[in-house]
Amino acid sequence: MATRRWTAADAPPQTGRPALVTGSTSGLGYEAALALAGAGARVVLAARDEAKAQRARASIRQIHAGAELEFRRLDAASLTSVREFAAGWRDRGTPIDILLLNAGISAVPQREETEDGFERQLATNCLGHFALTGLLLPSVGQDASSRIVKVANIAHRPAQLHLDDLQLKRSYRPMDAYG
């Protein structure tokens, strides 16, 4: 028995539902924003780079002319940016029906630390999303159809977890940091 692959066309209507997508300027985040816009959601493109976000927005609007899209600056590697983003969201009083956490970086060749003192991949891919989720949790819709989704892939599998050196200060390897 053959199975049919799921596509964005199979998504149920999301008409008017607020959807916040981090890392929405390219890759999986862009595709998720595109699919949500196509299903009628009001999509917030949460990203570091406004120029890239505006290009993504224009591209989505070429495909879905009536799409409701908004850019909001968010750098998931910066806890200051995460706090400011969450405070701004709470101040506007808009619920979030879909929180899609996709922002990420990988294979940074040399170990880098953020302004908060965390290894950059750990901060971007994990800590920023964890903090953002906690700060936005009161805004996430209370009905059964609201969702928080953390995007990941299998690239972490070959990584070695160094529990005694999570910041990888002693033995940095790009894919270990990613994993």
Summary of the structure (lengths in Angstrom):
residues: 179
radius of gyration: 17.1
end to end distance: 35.9
largest distance: 53.6
contacts: 537
relative contact order: 0.15
helix: 40%
strand: 16%
